Every structure is written in C-alpha cells, then in structure tokens.
Amino acid sequence: MGNHYRLEKKLHDGTLSSVWLARHVALGREVVVKFFRCPDKAQRQLIGELSSLCRLQHPHNVHVIDTTGRVEGPEGSIIGPFLVMEHVPGQTLRRILRTQRRLAPLQAWRVALQVLAALSEAHGFGIVHGDIKPENLMLWEPEGLDRLVKVIDYGLTGGFAGSPEQGVLTSGTPQYMAPEVAMGHAPSPSSDLYSLGIVLYEALAGSRPFNADDPHEVMQQQIHSEPVPLRALAPIPEELSRIVHRALRKDPAARFASAQELLGAMRALTWRELSRYQFAAFSPIAAEESIATDRFTPQASDAASGLLGDPVQLIHADRELPTPSLNATDTTLAATATPTVWVLTGDPTTEHLIVEEAVSLLSPRCEVSLLSPEARESQLARFLEGRARPPWVVVFGDMHVLIQDALLSKLRWYPETTKVLLSSHLNPELLQTTVNFVGLDQHLTLPSDARKLVAAVNISLERSRKIHHSQDQLRLALRDAIDDLETAWRAAHSRNLVPYPKSKEATG
C-alpha cells in the first residue's frame, strides 16, 4: 500500500470485502484496512459513501482515517476502494453473546444508548449503516472507563439493493434485515432502527426472533411473521419491551421517527428500574452486592453493586431449604461410597477434548456421568423421586448458568455437591452470575492439560468427602443420641416415673 500502510494480518475475507490488520508506517500505530469488491458501475457511488464516512466523529462511531478510490496492490494488481479505520481493541457483541447467551436489561440498555448516539450522528449526515448486527458492535474497556461501544463496518449500502426473488444481493444480513429491505428497497435510517431492535431482542431473549437455515425463508419471516412477545421469553421491564417491539414494526412509519426519538425513549427508562431485572434469576430484584463465595450473603447497598458491573441475585438464608433426611437406623457411610461426578454436557466448554480426556482419567476411581440436556431430564426425575443421590462434584460450562438448567438449579441446595464452573476464559459477570444462581465452590478456566483438570476435580472430591464425613458423624451421633434417649425413657418407665411412649417416633 505504497509507503503509508503495511498489511500485517488478514482478519476477514468475505464475498464483498476483505479486512486486514495493518500498521501506519509513519505513526507506527495499528489500523484496520477494509478492501471492497464491487462492480465497476457501483464503484463511483461506493467511493462517495466511503468519503462521507470521514465526517463521523462521535466517540461511538469508528473513526475513518483515510479512504481513496484505488490502490496499487502486490505485483501491480488493482485492489478496489478501501477504507482505513482506527483499530478498536476488544470483542464484538456477538462474541459476548456466545459466551453468556444474553444480557441483563441494564447492560442491553447501555449498549442501545451508545449505538443510538452513533446512529444519530450518522443519520444526521445522511449516512445509513445498513447492517446493524452484533458482529458490527465492538465493545472495549478503556482504562478507567466503563465498557465503550463502537459501531463499525459502515458502508456498502448503495448500488447493491434488489429484489430477493430476482436473485440480486440485498444489502444487510437476513436475520437483522428490515422487511422493506428484504423486499428490495434501499436501507434507510428506519431500517437501521429495525435492525437494532432485532439486536436488542436477541440480547434480552437469548435468541433471534426469526431463524431458519435458508436466508430467503428468514427474509420472508421478516416480511410476514410477528416475533414472540419479548416478555414471554424473559422478564424485563414492560416499557423496555414496548420500545423494542415498536422498533420491530413491519411498517416503517409505525416505528420511531428517528434514532433521536428512540434514544429519547431509552433515556426515559431509569437505571434503578432496569437494575431490578437480572439475567441470573430472571425475576425483579433489588440491587445487591457483587461477587461472594458464600451463597448466603446478606443484602448490601446499591453502591457495592458497581464493583463488577451489573448486580445479580443472591440466594438468601431466608429461602426455604430442603429438610435433611436423617434415618437413625441407617448406618451407611456416604464418605466411604464411590465418588460420583456429573459433567453437564451440551456446552462447548464441557465438550472440549481436554474434558473428554479428563473423564477417561477419572473413570477408574470415580463414577462419572456425562449428562446431555436430554439425559438431565430423566436424571432430575430420578433425583426428585429419591432414586439418585446428589453427586459429589458437578462440572458445568458457561451456558448452563444462564439457561437455568433445572438439575443444576436443584443441586444448589446441597452443600455436599461441589459446584465447579469450567470457563473458556475469565468472565467476571459470568462468575458473579454463577455464584448467585447456583452457588460456586470452584472456578476453572479451561486448562491446556487434562491432568490439571483432573487435579482440580480431585480437590473438589476431597472437599465433598470431608462434608460427607461430617454428615456421617452427625447422623451417627444423632442415632446414638436417640438410642440413649430411648434407654433413658425405658429406665424411667421401669421405675414408673413417666409413661412409656407408644413409639420411638414419639420419643424422637
């Protein structure tokens, strides 16, 4: 690229464009360069659009550094129009949703405010994004600041629109495409708001409103189908649900008139109301303190909730706990039984090859059960009927906390079961959720060696063994106490001091 930019690494190569990580030679700073592939007849319009992107200066819009019509590539080949942008470190909203599946209403609200601020500036200049989706929302955390959203990948909105029935490529992504765009109309500010509505729906509900394997089928759903009411999928404030569904109206005139109007509606929502609805327990709560290893942590002030982001629900001691079954005639010692380990599969983390290898290493000395989502239903039934004892250790991955797995939810009441969260990377919000929703005894990032995972599980097994041992001692001591009490009653009865009870239960 002449003497200005040096291409270093290809980040993406698609049908219409390729994206490279590059370095500004003179300044030594990293930049992102996007090359566009388009028909010659569309290049002039595209070049005009790319030049207009240089006007965007809002902190939530990616900053364009340079653009030009053509550039000489390797061996004299011609590479079409390109765009040089600031390099934004961080991760896309798509990657975050893959990790934690959904956002709390307060988190989604914060993202929406920043995206709408960016779109307000762009629409004011007559610039339409045309492809708002989680992949094009970059989140990063500058030092000392809260998470910052950058809207990326503007451009390519003109010269490509056409009817899907004619087989002409339509700008945008079908799952986030406004109905009028799916019918062949050009993207507009209103279609950007519809796409943002889809993003918010997915972030709050954990799934997109319209899905199908065939992109054309998805586009037909966008045109003709209505989404499932958002509050039927996740408890959120009624006003937030109303705003999202208004953005998803089929008729552009029935949506918000502008990004500024939608931004005003969002700003009317209060932080305190939004913070009462959290993805951990899916119920309105009060703001509570951040991460704690004790499941029965008392409520804290609102100020403490800011330590690790959005507060989530804790399990309190005043909740009803299951009554332990103490049979005085049962001499079975749980601590001497075969250790049991349940691994909840169905999550990319728990289905990793390292986990598979660790299971094979544990099997000779433990009873290891791999429980798929289907198998967990039957296991839960056996568990509730008393035909299965709680495991010593349950290992689960990132997603099980957020989908409210029924079996995992049941196990939160059993201190003898060590709960081990296995994550692909450290995520404080996920960790907070796990502590509050199911309790957490050990957190592990996926190790590079299966033996390290086995060693960590062995530590958890030893913890459970100690708890079982304590419970055995308590049960045996209670049996001895009942026997002593019965002997005392018999002795008193033999001296006619007290009437002898009709049953041992009455004695207890």
C-alpha positions as CSV (number, residue, x, y, z in Angstrom):
1,M,0.0,0.0,0.0
2,G,2.6,2.5,-1.1
3,N,4.6,4.0,1.8
4,H,1.6,4.7,4.0
5,Y,0.3,1.4,5.4
6,R,1.8,-2.1,5.8
7,L,-0.6,-5.0,5.8
8,E,0.1,-7.5,8.6
9,K,-2.7,-9.9,9.1
10,K,-5.9,-10.8,7.3
11,L,-8.8,-10.6,9.8
12,H,-11.7,-11.5,7.4
13,D,-12.2,-12.4,3.8
14,G,-15.8,-12.3,2.5
15,T,-17.6,-12.1,-0.8
16,L,-17.8,-8.3,-0.9
17,S,-14.8,-7.3,1.2
18,S,-11.7,-8.3,3.0
19,V,-10.4,-6.8,6.2
20,W,-6.7,-6.6,7.3
21,L,-4.9,-5.5,10.4
22,A,-2.3,-3.1,9.2
23,R,0.2,-0.6,10.6
24,H,0.6,3.1,9.8
25,V,4.2,3.2,8.7
26,A,4.9,6.8,9.7
27,L,3.0,6.8,13.0
28,G,3.7,3.2,14.0
29,R,0.0,2.7,15.1
30,E,-2.2,-0.2,14.3
31,V,-5.1,0.4,11.9
32,V,-7.7,-1.7,10.2
33,V,-8.0,-1.6,6.4
34,K,-11.1,-2.8,4.6
35,F,-10.9,-3.5,0.8
36,F,-14.2,-3.6,-1.1
37,R,-15.1,-5.7,-4.1
38,C,-17.9,-4.3,-6.2
39,P,-19.0,-4.0,-9.8
40,D,-17.3,-1.2,-11.7
41,K,-20.7,0.6,-12.2
42,A,-21.2,0.8,-8.4
43,Q,-17.7,2.0,-7.6
44,R,-18.4,5.7,-8.0
45,Q,-21.4,5.6,-5.6
46,L,-19.4,3.5,-3.2
47,I,-16.4,5.8,-3.2
48,G,-18.7,8.7,-2.4
49,E,-20.2,6.9,0.5
50,L,-16.8,6.0,1.9
51,S,-15.6,9.6,1.6
52,S,-18.6,10.7,3.6
53,L,-17.7,8.4,6.5
54,C,-14.7,10.6,7.2
55,R,-17.2,13.1,8.7
56,L,-18.2,10.8,11.5
57,Q,-16.5,12.0,14.7
58,H,-18.8,10.7,17.5
59,P,-16.9,8.6,20.2
60,H,-19.3,5.7,19.5
61,N,-18.6,5.6,15.8
62,V,-15.4,4.0,14.4
63,H,-13.1,6.8,13.2
64,V,-12.2,6.7,9.5
65,I,-8.6,7.8,8.9
66,D,-8.2,7.5,5.1
67,T,-10.0,6.5,2.0
68,T,-9.3,6.6,-1.7
69,G,-10.6,5.2,-4.9
70,R,-7.9,2.7,-5.9
71,V,-4.6,1.5,-4.7
72,E,-1.8,-0.5,-6.3
73,G,-1.6,-3.9,-4.8
74,P,1.1,-6.7,-5.0
75,E,2.5,-7.3,-8.4
76,G,0.8,-4.2,-9.8
77,S,-2.7,-5.7,-9.3
78,I,-5.6,-3.3,-8.7
79,I,-7.4,-3.5,-5.4
80,G,-10.7,-1.7,-5.4
81,P,-11.9,1.0,-3.0
82,F,-10.6,0.8,0.5
83,L,-11.1,2.3,3.9
84,V,-8.6,2.8,6.7
85,M,-10.1,2.9,10.2
86,E,-8.9,3.1,13.8
87,H,-8.2,-0.3,15.4
88,V,-10.6,-0.9,18.2
89,P,-9.4,-3.5,20.7
90,G,-12.0,-5.6,22.5
91,Q,-14.6,-8.0,21.4
92,T,-17.8,-7.9,19.4
93,L,-21.2,-8.2,20.9
94,R,-21.6,-11.5,19.0
95,R,-18.6,-13.0,20.9
96,I,-20.1,-11.8,24.2
97,L,-23.5,-13.3,23.5
98,R,-21.8,-16.6,22.6
99,T,-20.2,-16.6,26.0
100,Q,-23.1,-15.5,28.2
101,R,-26.0,-16.0,25.8
102,R,-27.9,-12.9,26.8
103,L,-27.5,-9.5,28.5
104,A,-29.2,-8.2,31.6
105,P,-31.7,-5.4,30.7
106,L,-29.4,-2.8,32.2
107,Q,-26.5,-4.0,30.0
108,A,-28.6,-4.1,26.9
109,W,-29.9,-0.6,27.7
110,R,-26.3,0.8,28.0
111,V,-25.4,-0.8,24.6
112,A,-28.5,0.7,23.0
113,L,-27.8,4.2,24.2
114,Q,-24.3,4.2,22.7
115,V,-25.4,2.7,19.4
116,L,-28.2,5.2,19.1
117,A,-25.9,8.0,19.8
118,A,-23.7,6.8,17.0
119,L,-26.6,6.3,14.6
120,S,-28.0,9.8,15.4
121,E,-24.8,11.4,14.1
122,A,-24.6,9.2,11.0
123,H,-28.2,9.7,10.1
124,G,-27.8,13.4,10.6
125,F,-25.1,13.3,7.8
126,G,-27.4,11.2,5.6
127,I,-25.3,8.1,6.3
128,V,-27.1,4.8,6.7
129,H,-25.3,1.8,8.3
130,G,-27.3,-0.9,6.5
131,D,-26.0,-3.8,8.5
132,I,-26.5,-3.3,12.3
133,K,-25.9,-6.7,14.0
134,P,-23.8,-8.0,17.0
135,E,-20.8,-8.6,14.7
136,N,-20.7,-4.9,13.9
137,L,-20.8,-3.6,17.5
138,M,-17.4,-3.6,19.1
139,L,-17.2,-3.4,22.9
140,W,-14.0,-2.5,24.7
141,E,-13.0,-1.1,28.1
142,P,-10.6,1.8,28.0
143,E,-8.7,2.1,31.3
144,G,-10.7,3.9,33.9
145,L,-13.9,3.9,31.8
146,D,-17.0,1.8,31.6
147,R,-17.4,-0.5,28.6
148,L,-17.5,1.5,25.4
149,V,-19.4,0.5,22.3
150,K,-18.1,1.4,18.8
151,V,-20.3,0.9,15.7
152,I,-18.1,-0.5,13.0
153,D,-18.4,-1.5,9.3
154,Y,-20.3,1.3,7.8
155,G,-20.5,1.4,4.0
156,L,-21.6,-0.8,1.1
157,T,-25.2,0.4,1.5
158,G,-25.7,1.6,-2.1
159,G,-25.6,0.0,-5.5
160,F,-26.5,-3.5,-4.3
161,A,-30.1,-3.4,-3.5
162,G,-32.5,-5.6,-5.4
163,S,-35.4,-8.0,-5.1
164,P,-34.6,-11.3,-3.5
165,E,-36.9,-13.0,-6.0
166,Q,-34.6,-11.7,-8.8
167,G,-31.6,-13.3,-7.1
168,V,-29.9,-9.9,-6.6
169,L,-27.8,-9.4,-3.5
170,T,-29.6,-7.2,-0.9
171,S,-27.6,-5.1,1.5
172,G,-27.5,-6.4,5.1
173,T,-27.8,-9.7,6.9
174,P,-31.2,-11.6,6.6
175,Q,-31.5,-12.3,10.3
176,Y,-31.3,-8.5,11.1
177,M,-32.9,-7.1,7.8
178,A,-35.9,-4.8,7.9
179,P,-38.9,-6.1,5.9
180,E,-38.7,-3.3,3.4
181,V,-35.1,-4.1,2.7
182,A,-35.9,-7.8,2.3
183,M,-38.4,-6.7,-0.3
184,G,-35.7,-4.9,-2.3
185,H,-35.9,-1.3,-1.0
186,A,-32.7,0.5,-0.2
187,P,-31.7,0.6,3.5
188,S,-32.8,3.7,5.4
189,P,-32.5,5.2,8.9
190,S,-35.7,3.4,9.8
191,S,-34.3,0.0,8.7
192,D,-31.2,0.7,10.9
193,L,-33.6,1.1,13.9
194,Y,-35.4,-2.2,13.0
195,S,-32.0,-4.0,12.9
196,L,-31.1,-2.5,16.3
197,G,-34.5,-3.8,17.5
198,I,-33.5,-7.3,16.4
199,V,-30.2,-7.0,18.2
200,L,-31.8,-5.9,21.4
201,Y,-34.4,-8.7,21.2
202,E,-31.7,-11.2,20.8
203,A,-29.6,-9.8,23.6
204,L,-32.5,-9.8,26.0
205,A,-34.2,-13.1,25.0
206,G,-31.1,-15.1,24.2
207,S,-32.3,-15.9,20.6
208,R,-33.3,-14.0,17.5
209,P,-37.0,-13.6,16.7
210,F,-36.6,-15.0,13.2
211,N,-34.4,-18.0,12.3
212,A,-34.2,-20.5,9.5
213,D,-31.5,-22.4,7.6
214,D,-32.5,-20.7,4.3
215,P,-31.7,-17.0,4.2
216,H,-34.7,-16.4,1.9
217,E,-37.0,-18.1,4.4
218,V,-35.7,-15.7,7.1
219,M,-36.4,-12.8,4.9
220,Q,-40.0,-14.0,4.3
221,Q,-40.3,-14.2,8.1
222,Q,-39.1,-10.7,8.4
223,I,-41.8,-9.6,6.0
224,H,-44.8,-11.6,7.2
225,S,-44.2,-13.0,10.7
226,E,-44.5,-11.4,14.1
227,P,-42.0,-12.0,16.9
228,V,-42.9,-13.8,20.1
229,P,-43.6,-11.2,22.8
230,L,-40.3,-10.5,24.5
231,R,-41.7,-10.6,28.0
232,A,-42.8,-14.2,27.3
233,L,-39.2,-15.2,26.9
234,A,-37.5,-13.2,29.7
235,P,-38.9,-10.9,32.4
236,I,-37.9,-7.4,31.5
237,P,-39.4,-4.0,32.2
238,E,-42.7,-3.6,30.3
239,E,-41.6,-0.2,28.9
240,L,-38.4,-1.7,27.5
241,S,-40.3,-4.5,25.9
242,R,-42.7,-1.9,24.4
243,I,-39.8,0.1,22.9
244,V,-38.2,-3.0,21.3
245,H,-41.4,-4.2,19.8
246,R,-42.2,-0.7,18.4
247,A,-38.8,-0.7,16.7
248,L,-39.8,-4.1,15.2
249,R,-43.0,-2.9,13.5
250,K,-43.3,-4.1,9.9
251,D,-44.4,-0.6,8.7
252,P,-41.5,1.9,8.9
253,A,-44.0,4.7,9.6
254,A,-45.1,2.8,12.8
255,R,-41.6,2.7,14.2
256,F,-39.7,5.5,15.8
257,A,-39.4,8.5,13.6
258,S,-35.6,8.8,14.1
259,A,-32.7,7.5,16.1
260,Q,-33.0,10.6,18.3
261,E,-36.6,9.8,19.1
262,L,-35.7,6.2,20.0
263,L,-32.8,7.5,22.1
264,G,-35.1,9.8,24.0
265,A,-37.4,6.8,24.7
266,M,-34.5,4.8,26.0
267,R,-33.2,7.6,28.2
268,A,-36.6,7.9,29.8
269,L,-36.0,4.5,31.4
270,T,-34.4,4.6,34.8
271,W,-31.3,2.9,35.9
272,R,-33.0,1.8,39.1
273,E,-35.9,0.1,37.4
274,L,-33.7,-1.7,34.9
275,S,-31.3,-2.9,37.5
276,R,-34.1,-4.8,39.3
277,Y,-34.3,-7.2,36.4
278,Q,-31.3,-9.5,36.1
279,F,-30.4,-12.4,33.8
280,A,-29.2,-14.6,36.7
281,A,-32.6,-15.4,38.2
282,F,-35.0,-13.9,35.6
283,S,-37.0,-12.1,38.2
284,P,-37.2,-8.5,39.5
285,I,-34.8,-8.0,42.4
286,A,-33.1,-5.2,44.4
287,A,-29.6,-4.2,43.6
288,E,-27.2,-6.3,45.6
289,E,-23.6,-6.7,46.3
290,S,-21.1,-8.2,43.9
291,I,-19.2,-11.5,43.8
292,A,-19.0,-13.5,47.0
293,T,-18.1,-17.1,47.7
294,D,-20.8,-17.5,50.3
295,R,-24.2,-18.3,48.8
296,F,-26.0,-16.8,51.8
297,T,-24.6,-13.3,51.6
298,P,-26.7,-10.5,53.2
299,Q,-28.0,-7.7,51.1
300,A,-25.7,-4.8,50.5
301,S,-26.1,-1.3,49.5
302,D,-26.5,-0.1,45.9
303,A,-23.0,1.3,45.9
304,A,-21.5,-2.1,46.2
305,S,-23.2,-3.3,43.1
306,G,-20.8,-1.3,40.9
307,L,-17.8,-3.4,41.7
308,L,-18.2,-5.9,38.9
309,G,-20.8,-4.3,36.7
310,D,-24.4,-5.2,36.9
311,P,-25.7,-6.7,40.2
312,V,-27.3,-10.2,40.1
313,Q,-29.5,-12.0,42.5
314,L,-28.0,-13.8,45.6
315,I,-29.6,-16.8,47.3
316,H,-30.6,-15.7,50.8
317,A,-30.8,-17.7,54.0
318,D,-34.4,-17.0,54.5
319,R,-35.3,-19.1,51.4
320,E,-36.7,-22.5,52.2
321,L,-34.1,-25.2,52.3
322,P,-34.7,-28.9,51.9
323,T,-35.1,-30.8,55.2
324,P,-32.2,-33.3,55.5
325,S,-33.3,-36.9,55.9
326,L,-31.7,-38.4,59.0
327,N,-32.6,-42.0,59.5
328,A,-31.3,-43.3,62.8
329,T,-31.2,-46.9,61.7
330,D,-29.2,-46.1,58.5
331,T,-25.5,-47.0,59.1
332,T,-24.4,-46.4,55.5
333,L,-21.4,-44.0,55.5
334,A,-21.6,-41.7,52.5
335,A,-17.9,-40.8,52.8
336,T,-16.9,-44.4,52.0
337,A,-19.1,-44.7,48.9
338,T,-17.8,-44.4,45.4
339,P,-17.3,-40.8,44.4
340,T,-19.7,-39.5,41.8
341,V,-19.0,-36.8,39.2
342,W,-21.6,-35.4,36.9
343,V,-20.5,-33.4,33.8
344,L,-23.3,-31.4,32.2
345,T,-22.6,-31.6,28.5
346,G,-24.1,-29.6,25.7
347,D,-21.8,-26.6,26.2
348,P,-18.7,-26.1,24.0
349,T,-16.5,-25.8,27.1
350,T,-17.6,-29.2,28.6
351,E,-17.4,-30.9,25.3
352,H,-13.8,-29.9,24.8
353,L,-11.3,-32.7,24.1
354,I,-9.5,-31.9,27.3
355,V,-12.6,-32.6,29.3
356,E,-13.1,-35.8,27.4
357,E,-9.6,-36.9,28.2
358,A,-10.0,-35.9,31.9
359,V,-13.2,-38.0,32.1
360,S,-11.3,-41.0,30.9
361,L,-8.6,-40.4,33.6
362,L,-11.2,-40.1,36.3
363,S,-13.3,-43.1,35.4
364,P,-11.2,-45.8,37.1
365,R,-11.7,-44.2,40.5
366,C,-15.0,-42.3,40.1
367,E,-18.4,-42.9,38.8
368,V,-18.5,-40.3,36.0
369,S,-21.8,-39.5,34.3
370,L,-21.9,-37.4,31.2
371,L,-25.4,-35.8,31.2
372,S,-26.7,-34.3,28.0
373,P,-29.7,-31.9,28.1
374,E,-32.0,-34.9,27.4
375,A,-30.3,-37.1,30.0
376,R,-30.6,-34.4,32.6
377,E,-34.4,-34.5,32.5
378,S,-34.5,-38.2,33.4
379,Q,-31.8,-37.8,36.0
380,L,-33.7,-34.9,37.6
381,A,-36.8,-37.2,37.8
382,R,-34.8,-39.9,39.5
383,F,-33.3,-37.3,41.8
384,L,-36.6,-35.9,42.8
385,E,-38.0,-39.4,43.4
386,G,-35.1,-40.3,45.7
387,R,-33.7,-42.9,43.2
388,A,-30.5,-40.9,42.7
389,R,-28.2,-39.3,45.3
390,P,-26.7,-35.9,44.7
391,P,-23.3,-36.1,43.0
392,W,-20.1,-35.3,44.9
393,V,-19.0,-33.0,42.1
394,V,-20.9,-31.4,39.3
395,V,-18.9,-29.8,36.4
396,F,-20.7,-27.4,34.1
397,G,-19.8,-24.9,31.5
398,D,-20.5,-21.2,30.7
399,M,-24.0,-21.6,29.3
400,H,-25.7,-23.7,32.0
401,V,-25.9,-20.9,34.5
402,L,-27.8,-18.6,32.1
403,I,-30.3,-21.1,30.7
404,Q,-31.5,-22.0,34.3
405,D,-30.7,-25.7,34.0
406,A,-33.3,-27.4,36.2
407,L,-31.0,-30.1,37.5
408,L,-28.2,-27.6,38.3
409,S,-30.8,-25.4,40.0
410,K,-31.8,-28.3,42.2
411,L,-28.2,-29.0,43.2
412,R,-27.7,-25.5,44.6
413,W,-29.3,-26.6,47.8
414,Y,-26.9,-29.5,48.5
415,P,-23.6,-28.4,50.2
416,E,-22.1,-31.9,49.8
417,T,-22.2,-31.3,46.0
418,T,-19.2,-29.3,44.9
419,K,-20.1,-27.0,42.0
420,V,-17.3,-26.4,39.5
421,L,-17.7,-23.8,36.8
422,L,-15.4,-24.6,33.8
423,S,-15.0,-21.5,31.6
424,S,-13.2,-20.8,28.3
425,H,-11.9,-17.6,29.8
426,L,-12.3,-15.4,32.9
427,N,-15.6,-13.5,32.7
428,P,-16.4,-11.6,36.0
429,E,-20.1,-11.2,35.1
430,L,-20.5,-14.9,34.4
431,L,-18.7,-15.7,37.6
432,Q,-20.9,-13.3,39.5
433,T,-24.0,-15.0,38.0
434,T,-22.8,-18.4,38.9
435,V,-22.1,-17.5,42.5
436,N,-25.6,-16.1,42.9
437,F,-27.6,-18.5,40.9
438,V,-26.2,-22.0,41.7
439,G,-23.6,-21.3,44.3
440,L,-20.0,-21.9,43.3
441,D,-17.2,-23.8,45.1
442,Q,-14.5,-23.7,42.4
443,H,-14.0,-21.8,39.2
444,L,-11.6,-23.1,36.5
445,T,-10.5,-21.7,33.2
446,L,-10.1,-24.5,30.7
447,P,-6.6,-25.8,31.2
448,S,-4.2,-26.8,28.4
449,D,-3.6,-30.2,30.1
450,A,-6.3,-32.7,31.1
451,R,-4.2,-33.8,34.1
452,K,-4.6,-30.3,35.5
453,L,-8.3,-30.6,35.2
454,V,-8.2,-34.0,36.9
455,A,-6.1,-32.5,39.8
456,A,-8.7,-29.7,40.2
457,V,-11.6,-32.2,40.3
458,N,-9.7,-34.3,42.8
459,I,-9.5,-31.2,45.1
460,S,-13.3,-30.9,44.7
461,L,-13.8,-34.6,45.5
462,E,-11.7,-34.2,48.7
463,R,-13.8,-31.3,49.7
464,S,-17.0,-33.3,49.2
465,R,-15.6,-36.2,51.1
466,K,-14.9,-34.0,54.1
467,I,-18.5,-32.8,54.0
468,H,-19.9,-36.3,53.7
469,H,-17.7,-37.4,56.6
470,S,-19.1,-34.6,58.8
471,Q,-22.6,-35.5,57.8
472,D,-21.9,-39.2,58.6
473,Q,-20.6,-38.2,62.1
474,L,-23.7,-36.1,62.6
475,R,-26.0,-38.9,61.6
476,L,-24.3,-41.5,63.7
477,A,-24.2,-39.1,66.7
478,L,-27.9,-38.4,66.3
479,R,-28.6,-42.2,66.1
480,D,-26.6,-42.6,69.3
481,A,-28.4,-39.8,71.0
482,I,-31.8,-41.3,70.1
483,D,-30.7,-44.7,71.4
484,D,-29.5,-43.1,74.7
485,L,-32.8,-41.2,75.0
486,E,-34.8,-44.3,74.4
487,T,-32.7,-46.1,77.1
488,A,-33.4,-43.3,79.5
489,W,-37.1,-43.4,78.8
490,R,-37.1,-47.2,79.4
491,A,-35.3,-46.8,82.7
492,A,-37.7,-44.0,83.8
493,H,-40.7,-46.1,82.8
494,S,-39.4,-49.2,84.7
495,R,-39.4,-47.1,87.9
496,N,-42.9,-45.8,87.0
497,L,-41.6,-42.2,86.8
498,V,-43.1,-41.4,83.3
499,P,-45.4,-43.2,80.9
500,Y,-43.6,-45.0,78.2
501,P,-44.3,-43.6,74.7
502,K,-46.2,-45.7,72.2
503,S,-43.5,-45.4,69.5
504,K,-39.9,-44.5,69.0
505,E,-41.1,-41.6,66.8
506,A,-42.8,-40.0,69.8
507,T,-39.5,-40.3,71.7
508,G,-37.6,-38.5,68.9
